[in-house]
């Protein structure tokens, strides 16, 4: 019995000792691993910097305006007797659009016109008699005044009738009319919008430090939200002679041909003023650039003893177009630039180049901010 108890205690001690020994061995290996860990290798995608052409632009925003546009209204009060146009149609200059009732004025005009021949004959007859000394100067002056007064009445009545006719001042397209036949209009009522849309205009502002880079007839690309991928090509036609002393901005106007009628007045538009093309310029995907408050930088990959390592370089970024940035300084042709995976990188970090470009492929639609 004593022998059996001794052997059981011995076996228990051996088992307990082996467990303690194994744990001690495992902890030793863990400490050894963390004391000398293998160097981390980070996967990245890269691109090679190449010299290319770059077309710089000056960006601006503004609103589309028509070549000519006016809301037609009436000068006199009255009842509409005739409407001779349809909403949304093309009209010609001097075309009658709306006519107010003018029966009284027309009747008075006929009365005055009927009296004119007799007044003119009397004036001519008295003129001859006065030259012969047969009548007094007073009677001649009275006949002359009656004749010219009647002429003035006819001109006044003719003008009054014309004021009751709303005429198209230029060729263009009318909008939706706001009046109806038989409606009584107060003077100054809005009747319809008329616009000449054959050529549209964009009025925008640029900072005063850009004045030296713009000129008349300079090409300009216009983009509107209705056709985001279609540039409308125009040119600068006017530059304000004075800079605003309050904002430091100068107004610029550009004309855009609109033969297809896609542009409408009031549209918000983005403008790119085209500047001279630059040769041998470095461009990079914007995903390659790390933007911070302290400056912009990229990671350049180099070979060191057969290993790929990166070094952070400060760069000067110029203009940006969609997913491409113009690099002014800090990168030279032939440099291998990290385009994705740089979040975990630091100077002299070891990297592994992979071919997965999903991280730098631009989305089908740019999200709106």
C-alpha positions, 0 to 999 in steps of 0.5 A, spaced: 500 500 500 505 504 501 509 503 495 502 504 491 501 511 494 509 512 493 508 511 485 502 515 485 505 521 488 511 520 483 507 520 477 503 526 479 509 530 481 512 528 474 506 530 470 505 537 474 513 538 473 512 537 465 506 541 465 510 547 469 516 545 464 512 546 458 509 552 460 516 555 462 518 553 455 513 556 451 513 563 455 521 563 453 519 562 446 514 567 446 519 572 449 524 570 444 519 572 438 517 578 441 524 580 443 527 579 435 520 579 431 521 578 423 520 585 420 513 587 417 513 587 409 507 591 407 503 590 400 503 596 396 501 598 389 505 603 385 506 607 379 512 610 375 512 617 374 513 619 367 513 626 364 507 628 360 503 634 357 499 638 362 493 643 360 493 648 366 486 651 367 483 657 371 477 654 375 471 659 376 463 658 377 457 662 374 450 662 372 448 661 364 445 667 361 441 668 355 444 673 349 438 677 350 432 676 355 426 680 357 420 679 361 415 682 356 410 687 360 404 692 358 405 700 358 398 701 359 392 698 362 386 694 358 383 688 356 386 683 352 383 683 345 388 678 341 394 673 343 398 671 336 403 666 339 403 660 342 407 658 349 414 655 347 415 657 340 420 661 336 418 668 334 421 674 330 423 681 331 417 686 331 412 680 331 405 682 334 404 678 340 399 681 344 394 686 343 390 690 348 383 693 346 384 700 343 377 701 339 376 708 342 383 710 340 382 708 333 376 712 333 379 718 335 385 717 330 380 716 324 376 723 327 383 727 327 385 724 320 379 726 317 380 733 319 387 733 317 386 735 310 381 741 311 386 744 316 392 743 312 388 746 306 386 752 310 393 753 313 396 753 306 391 758 303 392 763 309 399 762 308 398 765 301 393 770 303 398 772 309 404 773 304 399 778 300 397 782 306 390 780 305 389 777 312 392 779 319 398 775 322 393 773 328 389 769 323 395 766 319 398 764 326 391 761 328 391 756 322 398 754 323 397 752 330 390 748 328 394 744 323 400 742 327 396 741 333 392 736 329 398 733 326 401 732 333 394 729 336 394 724 330 402 722 332 399 721 339 393 717 338 398 713 333 403 712 339 397 710 344 395 705 339 402 702 339 403 702 346 397 697 347 401 692 342 406 688 345 411 687 340 417 682 340 423 686 340 428 681 337 428 674 335 427 668 340 423 663 344 417 665 348 416 661 354 409 660 358 404 666 357 401 668 363 395 672 360 389 670 357 384 672 352 379 677 355 383 678 361 384 685 364 391 687 365 394 693 370 400 696 367 406 693 368 403 686 368 408 680 366 406 677 360 411 672 357 419 671 358 422 672 351 430 669 350 435 669 345 438 663 346 442 662 340 448 664 344 448 663 351 453 667 356 457 665 362 458 671 367 463 669 372 469 672 377 476 670 377 481 673 383 485 679 381 492 675 381 489 671 375 488 677 371 495 676 367 493 669 365 486 671 361 485 675 355 479 676 350 478 670 345 481 665 350 478 658 350 473 656 355 470 649 357 463 650 360 460 644 364 453 644 367 450 638 371 445 636 366 450 634 361 456 633 366 461 629 361 459 634 355 464 640 355 461 646 352 466 650 348 466 658 348 471 664 349 472 670 353 468 676 350 469 681 355 473 683 361 471 688 366 475 694 366 475 695 374 477 690 380 472 690 386 475 693 391 471 689 396 472 682 394 479 683 389 475 679 384 474 681 377 468 680 372 469 676 366 464 674 361 464 668 356 460 666 350 457 659 348 454 657 342 448 654 343 445 651 336 442 645 339 439 649 345 441 644 351 443 650 355 438 654 359 438 661 362 439 660 370 443 654 369 449 653 374 456 652 371 463 650 372 468 654 367 475 651 366 479 657 362 484 654 358 491 656 359 497 654 354 499 647 354 506 645 359 510 640 356 514 635 360 510 635 367 509 630 372 502 627 374 500 622 379 494 619 381 491 623 387 491 616 391 498 617 391 499 623 395 498 624 402 495 630 404 496 633 411 496 640 414 503 640 415 504 639 407 503 634 402 507 627 401 508 621 397 512 614 398 518 613 393 520 605 393 527 604 392 532 597 392 536 597 398 540 590 398 535 586 394 529 589 398 524 594 397 523 600 401 520 606 401 522 613 403 517 619 404 518 625 400 515 632 400 511 634 394 508 641 391 501 639 388 499 644 383 492 643 380 488 637 380 483 634 375 478 628 377 483 623 380 490 626 377 494 631 380 499 635 377 506 635 381 510 641 381 516 639 385 518 633 389 518 627 384 522 626 378 521 621 372 522 614 373 521 614 380 516 609 383 511 612 387 506 608 392 499 609 390 495 605 395 497 602 402 501 607 404 497 608 411 501 603 414 508 606 412 513 610 415 520 612 412 524 606 411 519 601 411 519 594 407 514 593 402 512 588 397 509 590 390 502 587 388 498 588 382 492 589 385 489 596 382 482 596 385 484 601 390 486 606 385 481 605 380 476 611 380 469 610 382 464 610 376 461 616 379 464 621 384 460 622 390 457 629 391 460 633 397 
